[in-house]
């Protein structure tokens, strides 16, 4: 039972650490920064793109940022499990 509490404490600590992690992704001049809790903290648009181009680039940035953050979390979970 105490091991479960220790594991819970480790998970809380890891959650706090991941919240400080960020990834920044750029596509076609659009930049997105995302925290470990998947909150987007910054978006920079490319004024040279039209509306449709902005949308496409922004969606691509969000997808890439989410994928990269999931990989970081998985890596952290791997070290937690071992």
C-alpha positions as CSV (number, residue, x, y, z in Angstrom):
1,X,0.0,0.0,0.0
2,X,2.8,2.4,0.8
3,X,4.3,1.7,-2.6
4,X,1.1,3.0,-4.2
5,X,1.5,6.2,-2.2
6,X,5.1,6.5,-3.3
7,X,4.1,6.0,-6.9
8,X,1.3,8.6,-6.6
9,X,3.8,11.1,-5.2
10,X,6.2,10.3,-8.1
11,X,3.4,10.9,-10.6
12,X,2.5,14.2,-9.0
13,X,6.1,15.3,-9.2
14,X,6.3,14.2,-12.8
15,X,3.1,16.0,-13.6
16,X,4.6,19.2,-12.2
17,X,7.8,18.8,-14.1
18,X,6.0,18.2,-17.4
19,X,4.0,21.3,-16.9
20,X,7.3,23.2,-17.1
21,X,8.3,21.4,-20.3
22,X,7.5,23.1,-23.6
23,X,7.7,22.3,-27.3
24,X,7.8,24.9,-30.0
25,X,6.8,24.0,-33.6
26,X,7.0,26.0,-36.7
27,X,5.4,25.4,-40.1
28,X,5.2,27.9,-43.0
29,X,6.2,30.8,-40.7
30,X,3.5,30.0,-38.1
31,X,4.8,29.1,-34.6
32,X,3.1,27.4,-31.7
33,X,4.4,26.8,-28.2
34,X,2.7,24.2,-26.0
35,X,3.2,23.2,-22.4
36,X,3.3,19.7,-21.0
37,X,-0.4,20.0,-19.9
38,X,-1.2,20.6,-23.6
39,X,-2.0,24.3,-23.0
40,X,-0.9,26.5,-25.9
41,X,1.1,29.4,-24.5
42,X,2.1,31.2,-27.7
43,X,1.0,31.5,-31.3
44,X,2.8,33.6,-33.9
45,X,1.1,33.9,-37.3
46,X,2.7,34.6,-40.6
47,X,1.3,37.8,-42.1
48,X,2.4,36.7,-45.6
49,X,-0.1,33.8,-45.6
50,X,-3.8,34.2,-46.6
51,X,-6.6,33.1,-44.2
52,X,-6.7,29.5,-45.5
53,X,-2.9,29.3,-45.4
54,X,-2.9,30.5,-41.7
55,X,-5.5,27.9,-40.8
56,X,-3.6,25.1,-42.5
57,X,-0.3,26.1,-40.9
58,X,-1.8,26.6,-37.5
59,X,-3.5,23.2,-37.5
60,X,-0.3,21.5,-38.6
61,X,1.6,23.2,-35.8
62,X,-0.9,22.1,-33.3
63,X,-0.8,18.5,-34.5
64,X,3.0,18.4,-34.4
65,X,3.2,20.1,-31.0
66,X,0.8,17.6,-29.5
67,X,2.7,14.7,-31.0
68,X,6.0,15.9,-29.8
69,X,4.6,16.6,-26.3
70,X,3.0,13.1,-26.2
71,X,6.5,11.6,-27.1
72,X,8.1,13.6,-24.2
73,X,5.4,12.4,-21.8
74,X,5.8,8.8,-23.0
75,X,9.6,9.0,-22.5
76,X,9.1,10.3,-19.0
77,X,6.6,7.6,-18.2
78,X,9.1,5.0,-19.4
79,X,11.7,6.2,-16.9
80,X,8.9,6.2,-14.2
81,X,8.0,2.6,-14.9
82,X,11.5,1.2,-14.9
